[in-house]
């Protein structure tokens, strides 16, 4: 897929967007130092950050948690979040290491059937060695196998256009406002499951 950049300025994809996308907090900085201590290239740092968020941060829907996390800091602190929160954390870690990162979305079936309706799914794009590529830190489970891959996308969900799903090519500088609103206005994850926006 040819990605569509919201901004042609890579520096726009390096900014903090308080309070959701922040990398200056002590907790995020501590995690960045840990990642950088075992990696040398930007690619290695990005892969380590991706695998940390994918594997060490639980997906709240998978664990049936009621907790809604939004910001990178609280997602790292609690060790859980849905796809949007995990994308917020990964973007913050990458930006904090000087790696441009943006926000991408897909429209997917909420429960696998057209009758169940649609909801947005959030993921990231990163810019390394002169190339933008998408990565999905959602978290793997049976039927979901997302990997850090530069040349061939290995995302969590294959998009089925014949079922009305949409793979948006946009790489946004900031998280989608409607996503943040839905997260803030949901009393728990069960409510958020149905409150998520349906389209970009």
N, C-alpha and C positions, 0 to 999 in steps of 0.2 A: 504493500500500500504506500502511495505517495502521501507523506504527511503534510499538513497545512499548518504553518506556523502563525500564531496570533501576532507575534512580533518578529521582525527580522533582526532585532538586537539581542544577541545571546546574553548580554549583561542583564536583560530584563528577567531572564530565567535563573538568575543568581540571587535575587533579592529576598529578604525576609518580608513576610506579610503577617505581622502580628494580629491576633495572638495565635493564629492557626499554623502558619509556616514560620518557625523560628529555629535558628540553630545557635544562638548566642547564649542560651540557657545552660547552666552548669551540667545538667543531666545529659543534654544533647552533645555538649562539648566533650564530656567524658566518654560518650559512646564513639564519637568521631575519633578521638585519640586512640581508643582501643582498635578501631578499624584500621587506622593509618599505621599503627605499630606493626601490623602483620601484612601490609601491602605496600608496594612501591610505585606502581603505575596507576594512572587514573582508572584504567580498566579494571585492575585488581581491586581497587578501593570500591568502585561501583558494584562489582560482583559481590564483594563481601557485605556491603550495605544491603543489597538486594536480598541475599540469602538470609541475613539477619532478620529483616522485616518479614520475609516470606515464612521462615521456619520458626522463629522465636516469638513472634507476636501472634497470639491466637486470633482466629477469625471469630468474632462474637456470635455470628449466626451458627457456625459449626458447633460451638460449645454451648449454645442455648443460653448465653449470658444475657443479662438484662442491662448491663452497663453500656452506656453510649459514650465513647471517647471521640474527640474531634481534633484537638491540636496534636502536633507532633510530640510535645512534651508529655501530655497526659496519656497518649497512646503508648509511649515508651515506658512511662512510670507504671501503668497498670498491666502492661504486657498483653493488651488485647485491643481489638478494634475491628470494624467492618472494612470493606475494601477501600472506602474513601479515606478513613483514618490511617490505614496502612500506607496509602499513597501519599498522604500528608507527611507522614514520618519519613518515608523514603526520600521524598523531594527535599525535606529539610536536611537530612544527612548528606545527600549529594551536594546540595547548594553550599552547605557548610564546609565541604571539601573542595569547593571551587569547580564543581561539575554542574553545568547548566542542566536543569530538570524542569519538566512541565507536566501538565495534567491532561489526561486523555479519558475519553468515556466511550462506552458501548451501551446500546439498548438491548437488553436481553430479556428472555422470558423469566418471570418472577419464580415460577415453580416448574418450569419445563414444558408447560402446555399453554396454548394460546388463551384458553379460558382463565388461566391464572393471572393474566395481565403482564405488563412490562415494567421494568425498572432500570435505571441507569446502573452501570457497573463502572467503577473508577480504577484507573491504572496510571502509569507514568511513561514519559519519554525522557531519554537522557541524551546528552550531546558529548561524544568523546571521539577524538581523532578525526574531527571534521565531519562527523556523521551523526544524525539523529536516528534513534531507534527506540522502539517501545519495549517496556518490560512490565510484568504484572506481578506484584508482590502479594496477591490475594491469599496465598497459602494453598498447598496441595492437599488433596484427599482423593479417594477413589473416583476416577473419572476426570480429575483435574490434575494436569501436569504442566505447570508453568516453569520455564527455565530462563536463565540469563543467556540470551542469544543475540548477537549483533546482526548477523546476516540473514538469518531465517527466524521470523517471529515464532516464539513458543509461548503463547499466552494461555490464560486459564480457560477461555471459552472460544470455541470455534463459532463464528457468527453464521446463523442460518437465515439468510435473507428471505427465503421462501416462507418463513414463519413470522416475518415482520421484524426480525432483529436487525440492528444497524451498527455498523462499525464506523464511528465518526473519525475522520482523519485529522481533526483539529488538535493542536498542541497548545493548550492555554497557559498563560503566564500565572494565573491564580486559580484556585479551586472554584468551581461553578457556584455562584451565589445561591441558587435554588437548592443545591446539595447542602450547603452550610445551614441554610434556614431550616430544612427538613431535619437535620441532625439536632439543631438547637431546640426545635419545637417538639421533639419526640421525648416522651417521659421515660421510655425504655426501648430496647432493641426490637422488641416485638412490634411496637407501634411504628418504629422506624422502618421495619421491613416493608410495611405497606405505605408509608409516607414518602418513600424515596421518589424523586422525580422520574417521570416515564421517558422523557426525551431531553435532548440538549436544548 
